[in-house]
Amino acid sequence: MSQEHSSEVVYGATGGQKRGFFGRIALFIRQIIDELRKVVTPTRKELFKFTLVVLVFVLIVIGLVYGLDFVFSWMATQVFGIPT
C-alpha cells in the first residue's frame, strides 16, 4: 500500500475549481440569495407570541438587575456607612 499526498483541494460549492476575486464575490451573493429564499416569515400569531416572550424576558432581567443593585447598594451602605 502506497501513501500518496494529493495536491487536490476542494473549494466548497465550486466543485474543486478555484475562482477569482470577482467570482468569489458573485458566489457569495448567490449563496446569500439562496439562503434568503429559505427564510420563513412568521405568522401574526407567532410574531405576537415571540414579541411577548422577549418582553417578558426583558422584564425578568430588569427585575434581576434592579434586585442585585438594591442588594449591593444596601451592602455598601452597611459596610461603609452613609456619607454625611
C-alpha positions in Angstrom: 0.0 0.0 0.0 1.5 3.3 -1.1 0.5 6.6 0.5 0.4 9.5 -1.9 -0.3 13.0 -0.9 -2.8 14.6 -3.1 -2.5 18.2 -4.0 -6.1 18.5 -4.9 -8.1 20.9 -2.8 -11.9 21.0 -2.7 -13.1 24.6 -2.5 -16.6 24.1 -1.3 -19.5 24.6 -3.7 -17.3 25.3 -6.7 -16.5 21.7 -7.4 -12.8 22.0 -6.9 -12.3 25.0 -9.2 -10.5 28.0 -7.8 -12.4 31.2 -8.5 -11.0 34.6 -9.0 -11.8 37.6 -6.7 -15.0 38.7 -8.5 -16.1 35.0 -9.0 -15.9 34.5 -5.2 -18.0 37.7 -4.7 -20.6 36.5 -7.2 -20.7 33.1 -5.5 -21.1 34.7 -2.1 -24.0 36.9 -3.3 -25.7 33.8 -4.9 -25.4 31.9 -1.7 -26.9 34.9 0.2 -29.9 34.9 -2.1 -30.3 31.1 -1.8 -30.3 31.4 2.0 -32.8 34.3 2.0 -35.2 32.2 -0.1 -35.2 29.6 2.8 -36.4 32.2 5.3 -40.0 31.7 6.5 -41.9 34.8 7.6 -43.7 34.2 10.9 -47.5 34.4 11.1 -49.1 37.3 13.0 -49.8 34.9 15.9 -46.2 33.6 16.0 -44.9 37.2 15.8 -47.1 38.3 18.7 -46.0 35.2 20.8 -42.3 35.8 20.1 -42.6 39.5 21.0 -44.4 38.7 24.2 -41.7 36.1 25.1 -38.9 38.8 24.5 -40.8 41.4 26.6 -41.3 39.0 29.5 -37.6 38.0 29.4 -36.5 41.7 29.3 -38.8 42.4 32.4 -37.3 39.5 34.2 -33.7 40.7 33.5 -34.7 44.2 34.6 -36.0 42.9 37.9 -32.9 40.8 38.4 -30.6 43.8 37.8 -32.7 46.0 40.0 -32.6 43.4 42.8 -28.9 43.0 42.6 -28.4 46.7 42.5 -30.6 47.1 45.6 -28.7 44.4 47.5 -25.3 45.6 46.6 -26.1 49.2 47.5 -27.6 48.1 50.8 -24.4 46.0 51.5 -22.2 49.0 50.6 -24.2 51.2 52.9 -23.8 48.7 55.7 -20.0 48.4 55.2 -19.1 52.0 54.5 -21.9 53.8 56.3 -24.0 56.7 55.0 -21.7 59.6 54.0 -22.5 62.9 55.7 
